[in-house]
Amino acid sequence: METLETENPPLAASEADGFVASIIAICGEEGALTEESDRRFYSEDLFFQGELPLAVVRPRTTDEVAQLVTLCRKNGIAIYPRGGGMSYTEAFQPRGCRSVLLDSSRLDQIAPIDPASGHVTAGSGCTWAKLDEALAKHGLRARFWGPMSGVRATLGGSMSQGTVTFGSGHTGASANAVKSFEIVTGTGEVLNTGSDAHHATTAHNRNYGPDLTGIFANDAGAMGIKTAVTLETEPRAEVVSGLSFAFDDFDAMARMFHEVTARRLSSEMIAMDAEVARQNAGQPDLMSDMKAMFRIGASAGNPLSAVSRMASVALGGRRFMEKAHYTAHFVVEARDKAALGSRIKAIRSFAKGGDEIVNTVPLMTRAEPFPDLPVTHPDGRMDAADPRHLPHPCSWLISPRLFSAERPLC
């Protein structure tokens, strides 16, 4: 989708104005951002800055995306699809000025949810937090239900990048839970992969013949523009808890992750370097720490469990970061307390060479799965000039550098 810009010279000012007018004719006034500040913001990743595109285009429908692709192809303009802007990979930064950046944030509709169908379809610009909130009303969640940056990260972005976190202990990376994609190709055609290609049926698992879905997974948007994603769903867990361990030996910790993964005992697993954790935790803040502890209590499900969890966290404090060189954290869920206890017992049996510590991290991970994740230096500095960088509610526990769903740590 990006090769055309190297084959043609930059547009003259009059040509650029005419091109932007054509975009507005397709997407409306709100569908084209041309101010330099907007073009600069949308062309920046967490660590990278691209060339300024001619415009940021913000389509609302698949048909608008198809029209935009046809328009850009006719004029030799490269298209760079953008999700939530947290890819870590320099995937959507324009390589030249003869380009547009396609922001998917308005492609965020969720199709009517049928709990019995076992699937859900949503626009590629839908955030994981929005989808999870919609499914929760039906007692459901996606089988893979997002990275920790899900308040900003989109379905299409994750499916293009191969993200992990929520549900990865059972499912693996994001694309493993996909049933099908809706794609706009480089020629402006709309392609439905998997079961969506069969218009007389509902979504179903692949059971015969070739399937194009995998071609578009983890492609960074290079093979086509994702406009919708169909995901498998499952009932939400009845009971959830967590375990944490400290290790001095990395290989011993890695062996534990291997054993737990092989048996699908944990839904989410997190490895942390203790030194980096201490840097990112910063100085103690009583008010922030108390708020985090109460969120943990509120997620417990009943008053007795809430008191127990809050007491455990209060007694453990930040000392878990001082125990060893590495810490390993496991979120554990099950249908009932008996099944939960069995899983916890099994996980403990694989902690050879590790010492159990307070389970603050897994409890906080589930108490607030989708916190705001600004880009911050380990000492807490952030770019306050742009209001789109929001403050982090629990930075002492959760850091984008430690818990990056786009950067698997285990």
Phi, psi and omega in degrees: 000352187245002187284336188297330186293338180275352184260352185225149178288164178302152178287142171291162183304316181293323178294319179297318179298319179294323179294315179298322177299324178292323176298315181297324178298331180274312190255351185086171182301322181285350183270004179221117176255122184239351178298142182301322181297321178290316180297324179289316181299312185288343180266008178256138172259187178300321185237356189231154177229126181266180173291156179286123178283169176296325182195162168258119181260139187228077182290157180253340185224163176298322179298320178296321177299315180298319178295320179296318179298317178298317179298313181294321179297319180297325185260005179066041181252129179283148179242132177241107179288138181233133174265247181271355178079027182230045190272340182067002193240002184059034186280326186249005180288126178300140180267352179199169185280344178276068188203163168231151176253122183266107178272126187268006191298336179270357174269060191241018181288145176248126180294155177310134186267123175250105184304332184279347188282333180083013179208166175216144178242134179216157178296152183296338179271000177292134177280157179296325179295318179295316180296317182296321178297320179293318181289327181300330179295341179252009182073023184240170168207164172288150182298317161256123189240023165123163170277168180293341176274021188296347175289339177242323184294142183255164177299313182295320178297316179295319181291338178273343187247346180073055184278163177223159164161268191285114184093355184292334178297333179257324191256331186093212183285168190306314187294344180294340182259006183276135172269320183194163175239151162255125188235138166259119184281175180293348176259003179088007177275152177261124183242130174253125181264171174058216184292340179294343178287345179260098190289344182268003183233166172269175181300140179208164179290153178296128179227358174195157172069174180288156181223128183277356186305314184297335180297327185264357177280137175059033183261003183057024178081005185286332184273343182167168182263118178285127177248340177206153181226135173251125185241153172284145177242165179206161176297147177289151182296145180281317181227142183222137175215198181195160178226147177225147181220150176252137180230144169265339184249121182296318182297323178296319177296317180298322178296323178295316178301321180299313182295318181292320179295316182300331183258003179053046184273339184233138180280327176223138180229137185226129174250137182228138170278122188299322181294316178294323178299318179294320179297315183285336180292328179069198182280148179301142177226106188303316183296314179296319180296321179294318179298318179297319181295321180290329175294323176297316179297319182294335182275357187287332177102331177210159186301319183295315178295324180298313180297318181298314181294317182294322178295318180298316180294318181297319181289324182282326180052222179264006186294342180298336180281350182258358188285322188198181180289327184226151173231145180238136187228135185230124171270129185238133179220159183197178181282330181208176185294326180295314179294323178297315179299322179296318179294316180299317178299317181295318180297318179300326183292342181261004182274049182287123183090001180240154177248133179291138180231176181301138187268043182299314186297309179295326179293318180290326178301318180275335178294325178218080187292333184236069178285161172293139184234085176284165176273114184230151170282154179305337179271006175098354181292144178212165180278099182275355183291333182252117183296349179283350172269109187263153179292149182270129185284341184210055187294339181289340179255324188235121180238140179299334181281335181269321189251023184303119177287337179276354182232087184303133179254350182206000000 
